[in-house]
Amino acid sequence: MLTEFQEENKKSTPMPDGHQSDWKWTIAAIFGVALAIWAVGKALEIQRMIQYPPAGVAQHAITLSESGKATVVPDTAEVEFSVISEAKAPQDAQRDNTQKMNAIIQFVKDQNIDAKDIKTAAYNLYPKYNYENGRADIVGYTLTQSLRVKVRDIEKLGALLEGVTSRGTNQVGDIRFFVDDPDASKQEARKEAVAKVRAKADELARLMGVRLGRVIAFSESGGDMPPIFYAKAEAYGAGGVAPAPQIEQGTQDITVTVTVTYEIR
């Protein structure tokens, strides 16, 4: 029967050298296979990143911006004019204002202006006060009615203004000139901008000794056409017929800016 000392001594007896060596080689082989699998996976990941770089990852590229411009003559005008009536009683102010504005609207329609281009822009009735001895007494009423009209034939604008003032308009607002459909002009400006970007990219590629690749990013800004305003004026020819004013719409510039990023090789 083994003593307790013999039992403990038996448990602590080392494995034979041959068995210990085989165990070490097994661990090393497993580690080597795992390392190889990791390396292959990492290589595939790097290859995918090179072929399809994720957003924010730097790559060999060049980014350029250029602007193109198209000069156009406005073909449409928008004008706002008002009838301002004053009277002691609100009904009297309304009666006078309505009579004049109805005549103006009929005149505008007689100029072959479509009903969809005629819009009431404001209708305001407010009292007039006399301030005296700390009191505010109503002494009358003012009614302002405004009409906004889009004129698609600018040659009619001068005669239109003369006609509405002779029928009671006593205030003319800003006249706004613009191109009703600017898409064709934007396209012209865009083509010019893209051509200038490509020419600059070719020149830089030649100077740097590289070749241009595919377009990897593109953006566009601008294209909005700020309207031209004709100064606001009070009505002319009160109580009589004034000569039709000569209105000039001038020209406007439509500018489009493009930014293009090319891959370089």
C-alpha positions as CSV (number, residue, x, y, z in Angstrom):
1,M,0.0,0.0,0.0
2,L,1.4,3.4,-1.0
3,T,2.1,6.0,1.6
4,E,0.7,9.5,1.3
5,F,4.2,10.7,0.4
6,Q,4.5,8.2,-2.4
7,E,1.0,9.3,-3.8
8,E,2.0,13.0,-3.8
9,N,5.4,12.1,-5.4
10,K,3.6,10.1,-8.1
11,K,1.3,13.0,-9.0
12,S,4.2,15.4,-9.4
13,T,6.2,13.1,-11.6
14,P,6.9,15.0,-15.0
15,M,5.7,13.7,-18.3
16,P,8.2,11.9,-20.5
17,D,10.1,14.2,-22.8
18,G,8.5,12.8,-25.9
19,H,5.0,13.5,-24.8
20,Q,5.8,17.0,-23.7
21,S,7.4,17.8,-27.0
22,D,4.4,16.5,-29.0
23,W,2.1,18.8,-26.9
24,K,4.2,21.9,-27.6
25,W,4.1,21.2,-31.4
26,T,0.4,20.7,-31.3
27,I,-0.1,24.2,-29.6
28,A,2.3,25.8,-32.1
29,A,0.4,24.2,-35.1
30,I,-2.9,25.4,-33.8
31,F,-1.5,28.9,-33.3
32,G,0.1,28.9,-36.8
33,V,-3.2,27.9,-38.5
34,A,-5.1,30.7,-36.6
35,L,-2.5,33.3,-37.6
36,A,-2.7,32.2,-41.2
37,I,-6.4,32.5,-41.3
38,W,-6.3,36.0,-39.7
39,A,-3.6,37.1,-42.2
40,V,-5.7,35.9,-45.2
41,G,-8.8,37.7,-43.9
42,K,-6.9,40.9,-43.3
43,A,-5.4,40.8,-46.8
44,L,-8.8,40.4,-48.3
45,E,-10.1,43.3,-46.2
46,I,-7.3,45.5,-47.4
47,Q,-7.9,44.5,-51.0
48,R,-11.6,45.4,-50.7
49,M,-10.7,48.8,-49.2
50,I,-8.3,49.6,-52.1
51,Q,-11.0,48.6,-54.7
52,Y,-13.9,50.2,-52.8
53,P,-12.6,52.8,-50.3
54,P,-15.2,53.6,-47.6
55,A,-16.4,57.1,-47.0
56,G,-13.7,59.3,-45.3
57,V,-10.8,57.1,-46.4
58,A,-8.2,59.1,-48.3
59,Q,-7.3,58.0,-51.8
60,H,-5.3,59.3,-54.7
61,A,-7.6,62.0,-56.1
62,I,-7.8,65.6,-57.2
63,T,-10.7,68.0,-56.6
64,L,-11.4,71.1,-58.8
65,S,-14.1,73.7,-59.0
66,E,-15.1,76.0,-61.8
67,S,-18.1,78.3,-62.7
68,G,-20.0,78.8,-65.9
69,K,-22.2,81.8,-66.8
70,A,-25.1,82.3,-69.1
71,T,-26.3,85.9,-69.8
72,V,-30.1,86.1,-70.5
73,V,-32.7,88.7,-71.1
74,P,-35.6,88.5,-68.7
75,D,-38.9,87.5,-70.5
76,T,-41.3,88.0,-67.6
77,A,-42.1,90.9,-65.2
78,E,-44.1,91.0,-62.0
79,V,-45.6,94.3,-60.8
80,E,-47.7,95.2,-57.8
81,F,-49.9,98.3,-57.8
82,S,-52.4,99.7,-55.3
83,V,-55.4,101.8,-54.9
84,I,-55.5,103.9,-51.7
85,S,-58.9,105.4,-50.8
86,E,-59.6,107.7,-47.9
87,A,-63.1,108.7,-46.6
88,K,-64.8,109.7,-43.4
89,A,-66.8,106.5,-43.3
90,P,-65.4,103.0,-44.0
91,Q,-68.3,102.2,-46.4
92,D,-67.4,105.3,-48.5
93,A,-63.7,104.3,-48.6
94,Q,-64.7,100.8,-49.7
95,R,-67.1,102.0,-52.3
96,D,-64.5,104.2,-54.0
97,N,-61.7,101.6,-53.8
98,T,-63.9,98.8,-55.1
99,Q,-65.1,100.8,-58.1
100,K,-61.5,101.8,-59.1
101,M,-60.0,98.3,-58.5
102,N,-62.7,96.5,-60.5
103,A,-62.1,98.8,-63.4
104,I,-58.3,98.1,-63.1
105,I,-58.8,94.4,-63.0
106,Q,-61.0,94.5,-66.1
107,F,-58.5,96.6,-67.9
108,V,-55.7,94.1,-67.0
109,K,-57.7,91.2,-68.3
110,D,-58.5,93.1,-71.5
111,Q,-54.7,93.1,-72.2
112,N,-54.9,89.3,-72.7
113,I,-53.3,88.6,-69.3
114,D,-54.4,85.3,-68.0
115,A,-56.5,85.2,-64.8
116,K,-54.0,82.9,-63.1
117,D,-51.4,85.7,-63.4
118,I,-53.6,88.2,-61.6
119,K,-53.7,88.0,-57.8
120,T,-55.0,90.3,-55.0
121,A,-51.9,90.9,-52.8
122,A,-53.4,93.0,-50.0
123,Y,-56.7,94.4,-48.7
124,N,-56.3,96.6,-45.6
125,L,-58.8,98.9,-44.0
126,Y,-57.6,100.9,-41.0
127,P,-58.8,104.1,-39.1
128,K,-57.1,107.4,-39.1
129,Y,-56.7,109.1,-35.7
130,N,-56.4,112.6,-34.5
131,Y,-54.4,112.8,-31.3
132,E,-55.2,115.9,-29.2
133,N,-55.4,116.6,-25.5
134,G,-54.5,113.0,-24.7
135,R,-57.3,111.6,-26.8
136,A,-57.3,109.6,-30.0
137,D,-60.3,110.4,-32.1
138,I,-61.1,108.6,-35.4
139,V,-61.3,111.1,-38.1
140,G,-61.6,108.8,-41.2
141,Y,-60.6,105.6,-42.8
142,T,-58.0,104.4,-45.3
143,L,-58.4,101.4,-47.5
144,T,-55.5,100.0,-49.4
145,Q,-56.0,97.2,-52.0
146,S,-53.1,95.8,-53.9
147,L,-53.0,93.8,-57.1
148,R,-50.0,91.6,-58.2
149,V,-49.8,90.9,-61.9
150,K,-47.4,88.7,-63.9
151,V,-46.7,90.1,-67.4
152,R,-45.3,87.6,-69.8
153,D,-45.0,90.0,-72.7
154,I,-42.8,92.8,-71.3
155,E,-43.5,95.0,-74.3
156,K,-47.0,95.5,-72.8
157,L,-45.7,96.6,-69.4
158,G,-45.4,100.4,-70.2
159,A,-49.0,100.5,-71.6
160,L,-50.2,98.4,-68.7
161,L,-48.8,100.9,-66.1
162,E,-50.3,103.9,-68.0
163,G,-53.7,102.2,-68.1
164,V,-53.9,101.2,-64.4
165,T,-52.9,104.6,-63.2
166,S,-55.4,106.4,-65.4
167,R,-58.1,104.1,-63.8
168,G,-57.2,104.9,-60.2
169,T,-53.9,103.3,-59.2
170,N,-52.1,105.7,-57.0
171,Q,-49.1,103.6,-55.9
172,V,-46.9,101.3,-57.9
173,G,-44.6,98.8,-56.1
174,D,-41.3,97.3,-57.2
175,I,-41.3,95.7,-60.7
176,R,-39.4,92.4,-60.7
177,F,-37.9,91.0,-63.9
178,F,-36.9,87.4,-64.3
179,V,-36.8,84.4,-66.7
180,D,-39.9,82.3,-66.3
181,D,-38.2,79.0,-67.2
182,P,-34.4,79.3,-66.5
183,D,-33.6,75.6,-67.0
184,A,-32.1,76.0,-70.5
185,S,-29.9,78.8,-69.3
186,K,-28.8,76.8,-66.3
187,Q,-27.8,73.9,-68.6
188,E,-25.7,76.3,-70.7
189,A,-23.9,77.6,-67.6
190,R,-23.4,74.0,-66.3
191,K,-21.9,72.8,-69.6
192,E,-19.4,75.7,-69.5
193,A,-18.4,75.0,-65.9
194,V,-17.9,71.2,-66.6
195,A,-15.8,71.9,-69.7
196,K,-13.6,74.3,-67.7
197,V,-13.1,71.8,-64.9
198,R,-12.1,69.1,-67.3
199,A,-9.7,71.3,-69.1
200,K,-8.1,72.3,-65.8
201,A,-7.9,68.7,-64.6
202,D,-6.2,67.6,-67.9
203,E,-3.6,70.4,-67.5
204,L,-2.8,69.6,-63.9
205,A,-2.6,65.8,-64.7
206,R,-0.1,66.6,-67.5
207,L,2.0,68.8,-65.2
208,M,2.0,66.2,-62.4
209,G,2.7,63.3,-64.7
210,V,-0.4,61.3,-63.7
211,R,-3.5,60.1,-65.5
212,L,-7.1,61.0,-64.8
213,G,-9.4,58.1,-63.8
214,R,-13.1,58.0,-63.1
215,V,-15.1,60.8,-61.5
216,I,-15.7,59.8,-57.9
217,A,-17.6,62.8,-56.6
218,F,-19.6,65.7,-58.1
219,S,-21.6,68.6,-56.7
220,E,-23.2,71.7,-58.1
221,S,-24.3,75.0,-56.6
222,G,-25.7,78.3,-57.8
223,G,-28.1,78.5,-60.8
224,D,-30.5,80.9,-58.9
225,M,-31.2,84.0,-60.8
226,P,-31.6,87.1,-58.6
227,P,-34.5,89.3,-60.0
228,I,-33.9,92.8,-61.3
229,F,-36.1,95.4,-59.5
230,Y,-37.4,98.6,-61.0
231,A,-37.7,101.4,-58.4
232,K,-41.0,101.9,-56.6
233,A,-42.8,105.0,-57.5
234,E,-46.0,106.9,-56.7
235,A,-48.5,107.1,-59.5
236,Y,-48.1,109.8,-62.1
237,G,-50.7,111.6,-64.0
238,A,-53.2,112.2,-61.2
239,G,-56.6,113.0,-62.8
240,G,-55.2,112.8,-66.3
241,V,-53.6,110.6,-68.8
242,A,-49.8,110.3,-68.5
243,P,-47.5,109.0,-71.3
244,A,-46.7,105.3,-71.0
245,P,-43.3,104.8,-69.4
246,Q,-40.5,103.0,-71.3
247,I,-39.4,100.1,-69.1
248,E,-36.1,98.4,-69.8
249,Q,-35.5,94.9,-68.3
250,G,-31.7,94.7,-69.0
251,T,-29.9,91.4,-68.8
252,Q,-29.2,88.9,-66.0
253,D,-26.4,86.4,-65.3
254,I,-27.1,82.8,-64.3
255,T,-24.0,81.3,-62.7
256,V,-23.5,77.6,-61.9
257,T,-20.5,76.3,-60.0
258,V,-19.5,72.6,-60.2
259,T,-17.0,70.7,-58.1
260,V,-15.6,67.5,-59.4
261,T,-13.3,64.9,-57.9
262,Y,-11.2,62.7,-60.2
263,E,-9.3,59.6,-59.4
264,I,-5.7,59.9,-60.4
265,R,-3.5,57.0,-61.4
